[in-house]
Amino acid sequence: MSSKHADFLKFGKPWSITGRLTALYTLSTFSLLLLGTGFLYWVLLNNLERENNQFLTDKIHVLRSILQAPEVDPEALNEEVQWEGRTFTLARYYARVLDLKGKTLIATPGMGKVLSASPFPESADLTVLPDKALSWTSPQGKPFLLMAALAQTGTKEMRIIQVALDLSQEGGLTVDYRHKLTLVLIFGVLLSAILSIFMVKRGLSPLNKITEQAQAITSAQLHERIRAERWPVELADLAAAFDDMLDRLEESFQRLSQFSADLAHELRTPINNLMGEMQVALSRPRSAEEYRDVLESGLEEYDRLSRMIDSLLFLARAEQPVPHIERKQLDADKELEAVRAFYEAMAEERNVSLSCQGHSMLDADPSLFRRAIGNLVSNALHHTRKGGSVVLSVKEINGQWVEINVEDTGIGIAPEHLSKLFNRFYRVDSSRSDHADGSGLGLAIAKSIMTMHSGTIEIQSMPGQGTTVTLRFPPPLRCRG
């Protein structure tokens, strides 16, 4: 492929579907018409050649029959040789009878001026009836078919028969036929191109309608659908895929809108608290101790905002197509013990028993594992009253999957809330706990961490009977299959 052609393919404007299909249809029609007209022309030439050869063969047979009669009929021979050729309008027929010495005994008038004896092929034997003439062109450019054969008279004398057919008129006929076939080919291709444009545009009209419907769908109309059952089979898959995309977009848009509303609500509370405290502090002169209290209170709100932003950033990174995690083989009971030790002070402060049990190994990112377990333990401690307990346990399932449970004896959760607990910023009625600083992101983060590990998380709870959160980590890659 030349570089110029390659540049055209690289930078040239792509053809429209209408243009491509029209070109393909026109090319197909041209190919079919070319094959058809070529075949017809070939058939015509072959039929003419066969008929011409048969005509000359018949003439030789007739002349042999006349010469082989016991007594040659001069009138019959004269009519066949001298007058027969004058009756043809499209082709001039010539005949000549010679002796073995080459002397002309009888010939069609004027044949000697047009055809001498030398161009004719070798005479066919008496036992053979020739069926293939020799094509020959005279010095004047006239095409002829020549045929020769031996004949025996009734007196046993040998004669040479030479017959010829002038194809000048026939050549004009074939040229005219070829011109007409060319016109049929040209007009057929032009008509095919015009009809192809019409048919392609008509056939692509459903695609144009789909485009119009798609262009009419805006962010305020994401509930609209293309509906695959309305379109031809070839476009049904496209319409179905577009509807699936709209479903995902609508769901994402709703989640984004809800997330934006929840985020605005969550940020408004600490900001309003900060503004209120600052306004109260500035309303009159205060002591250094009072200003210190205001700053400490503000610092708590800033810390809450910082933790919320950190959690949101983590969730955003977790939603990337291929979040990066560093899996390591961990001793699960040691990791749980580390989390227990971190939250031991909080448990003692709330007079809640915090313990670990079980043993297993698992593959997980250490920091993410501790963060997920930490969020669950923090929730459990905040929702368990004094004198209650929180138990961290680990066990293997079928010798492969690792299951970790965080079980508390807290106040529990009503069934209607369970399906929504993993939504961002979702909280059960605040009267169920004194966890006023919670952002509603802990369980969402835990679910994202389990998704990153190809694991699962579920919650079982009953009001007044406590809550159990179960994490299931898949087996290491080397153990799968």
JORARA-V449396 format. One record per backbone hydrogen bond with DSSP energy under -0.5 kcal/mol. NH is the residue of the N-H (numbers start at 1). CO is the residue of the C=O. E is the energy in kcal/mol with one decimal. If there is no record, write none. Layout:
nh: <NH/NH>
co: <CO/CO>
e: <E/E>
//
This chain:
nh: <6/7/8/9/10/11/12/20/21/22/23/24/25/26/27/28/29/30/31/32/33/34/35/36/37/38/39/40/41/42/43/44/45/46/47/48/49/50/51/52/53/54/55/56/57/58/59/60/61/62/63/64/65/66/67/68/69/74/77/78/79/80/81/82/83/83/84/86/87/88/92/93/93/94/96/97/98/99/100/102/105/106/108/111/114/115/120/124/128/130/134/136/138/141/144/145/146/147/149/150/151/153/154/154/156/159/160/161/161/162/162/163/164/165/166/167/167/171/172/173/174/175/176/177/178/179/180/181/182/183/184/185/186/187/188/189/190/191/192/193/194/195/196/197/198/199/200/201/202/203/204/205/208/209/210/211/212/213/214/215/216/217/217/218/221/222/224/230/231/235/236/237/239/240/241/242/243/244/245/246/247/248/249/250/251/252/253/254/255/256/257/258/259/260/261/262/263/264/265/266/267/268/269/270/271/272/273/274/275/276/277/278/279/280/281/282/283/283/291/292/293/294/295/296/297/298/299/300/301/302/303/304/305/306/307/308/309/310/311/312/313/314/315/316/317/318/319/320/323/325/327/328/330/330/332/332/333/335/336/337/338/339/340/341/342/343/344/347/348/349/350/351/352/353/355/357/362/364/364/366/369/370/371/372/373/374/375/376/377/378/379/380/381/382/383/384/387/388/390/391/392/393/393/394/395/397/398/400/401/402/403/403/404/405/406/407/407/408/409/411/417/418/418/419/420/421/421/423/425/426/426/432/433/434/436/438/445/446/447/448/449/450/451/452/453/454/455/456/458/460/462/464/465/466/466/467/468/469/470/470/471/472/473/473/474/479/480/480>
co: <2/3/4/5/6/7/8/16/17/18/19/20/21/22/23/24/25/26/27/28/29/30/31/32/33/34/35/36/37/38/39/40/41/42/43/44/45/46/47/48/49/50/51/52/53/54/55/56/57/58/59/60/61/62/63/64/66/72/73/74/75/76/77/78/78/79/79/83/84/85/166/85/91/164/162/106/160/103/158/99/97/97/95/108/110/111/117/148/125/128/146/144/142/138/136/165/134/163/161/124/159/157/67/69/153/151/98/149/159/96/160/147/94/145/92/143/165/167/168/169/170/171/172/173/174/175/176/177/178/179/180/181/182/183/184/185/186/187/188/189/190/191/192/193/194/195/196/197/198/199/200/202/204/205/206/207/208/209/210/211/212/213/214/216/218/219/221/227/228/232/232/233/235/236/237/238/239/240/241/242/243/244/245/246/247/248/249/250/251/252/253/254/255/256/257/258/259/260/261/262/263/264/265/266/267/268/269/270/271/272/273/274/275/276/277/278/279/280/287/288/289/290/291/292/293/294/295/296/297/298/299/300/301/302/303/304/305/306/307/308/309/310/311/312/313/314/315/317/320/323/325/364/328/362/330/360/360/331/332/333/334/335/336/337/338/339/341/343/344/345/346/348/347/388/390/392/330/328/362/364/365/366/367/368/369/370/371/372/373/374/375/376/377/378/379/381/351/385/353/407/355/391/405/357/403/401/396/397/397/473/395/401/471/393/469/391/405/467/389/383/414/414/415/415/417/417/418/420/440/423/440/429/430/382/434/435/441/442/443/444/445/446/447/448/449/451/450/472/470/468/466/411/462/410/462/408/460/406/458/468/404/456/402/471/453/476/476/477>
e: <-2.2/-2.4/-1.9/-2.2/-1.8/-3.0/-2.6/-2.5/-2.9/-2.5/-2.4/-2.5/-3.1/-2.8/-2.6/-2.5/-2.8/-2.8/-2.4/-2.6/-3.1/-2.8/-2.5/-2.8/-3.3/-2.2/-2.3/-2.4/-2.6/-2.3/-2.7/-2.5/-2.4/-2.4/-2.7/-2.7/-2.5/-2.6/-2.8/-2.7/-2.5/-2.4/-2.5/-2.3/-2.3/-2.5/-2.0/-2.2/-2.2/-2.5/-2.7/-2.5/-2.0/-2.2/-2.5/-2.2/-0.8/-0.9/-2.4/-2.9/-2.5/-2.3/-2.4/-2.4/-0.9/-0.7/-1.4/-0.7/-1.4/-1.0/-0.7/-0.7/-0.5/-2.8/-2.3/-2.9/-2.8/-2.0/-0.5/-1.8/-3.1/-1.4/-2.3/-2.2/-1.0/-3.7/-0.8/-1.6/-1.6/-0.7/-3.4/-2.7/-2.8/-2.5/-3.3/-1.7/-3.0/-2.3/-2.1/-2.9/-2.6/-2.9/-1.2/-0.7/-1.9/-3.2/-3.4/-3.0/-0.5/-3.0/-0.5/-2.7/-2.6/-1.8/-3.2/-2.6/-0.6/-2.6/-1.6/-1.8/-2.3/-2.1/-2.3/-2.3/-2.5/-2.3/-2.1/-2.3/-2.1/-2.3/-2.4/-2.3/-2.6/-2.9/-2.3/-2.1/-2.4/-2.7/-2.3/-2.4/-2.3/-2.7/-2.6/-2.1/-1.8/-2.9/-3.2/-2.3/-2.2/-2.9/-2.4/-0.8/-1.9/-2.2/-2.4/-2.2/-2.4/-2.5/-2.7/-2.5/-1.3/-0.6/-0.9/-0.6/-1.8/-0.5/-1.9/-1.4/-1.6/-1.2/-1.2/-0.8/-2.6/-2.8/-2.7/-2.3/-2.4/-2.4/-2.1/-2.2/-2.4/-2.3/-2.7/-3.2/-2.5/-2.8/-3.1/-2.6/-2.6/-2.8/-2.8/-2.9/-2.8/-2.8/-2.4/-2.9/-3.0/-2.6/-2.2/-2.8/-2.6/-1.9/-1.3/-1.0/-1.7/-2.9/-2.4/-2.5/-2.8/-2.9/-2.5/-2.5/-2.6/-2.4/-2.5/-2.0/-0.6/-0.8/-2.3/-2.1/-1.9/-2.1/-2.4/-2.5/-2.4/-2.5/-2.5/-1.7/-1.7/-2.6/-2.4/-2.1/-2.5/-2.7/-2.4/-2.1/-2.6/-2.5/-2.2/-2.4/-2.5/-2.0/-2.4/-2.2/-2.3/-2.3/-1.1/-1.4/-0.8/-0.5/-0.8/-1.9/-0.6/-3.9/-1.0/-2.0/-0.6/-2.1/-2.5/-1.9/-2.0/-1.9/-2.6/-2.5/-1.7/-1.9/-0.6/-2.3/-2.6/-2.3/-1.8/-0.8/-2.9/-2.6/-2.1/-1.9/-2.0/-2.4/-0.6/-0.6/-2.9/-2.4/-2.0/-2.5/-2.4/-2.8/-2.4/-1.8/-2.7/-2.7/-2.2/-2.5/-2.7/-2.1/-1.6/-0.9/-3.3/-1.9/-3.3/-3.0/-3.0/-0.6/-2.3/-1.3/-2.1/-3.5/-0.5/-1.9/-1.3/-2.2/-3.2/-0.5/-3.0/-2.4/-2.4/-2.6/-0.6/-2.7/-1.5/-1.8/-1.9/-0.6/-0.9/-0.5/-1.6/-0.7/-0.9/-1.8/-1.4/-1.6/-0.8/-2.4/-1.3/-0.7/-2.1/-1.0/-2.5/-2.0/-2.4/-2.1/-2.4/-2.1/-2.3/-2.2/-1.2/-1.6/-3.5/-1.7/-1.8/-2.6/-1.6/-3.6/-2.3/-0.6/-0.6/-0.7/-3.1/-2.1/-2.7/-0.5/-3.3/-2.4/-3.0/-0.5/-0.5/-1.7/-0.6/-1.0>
//
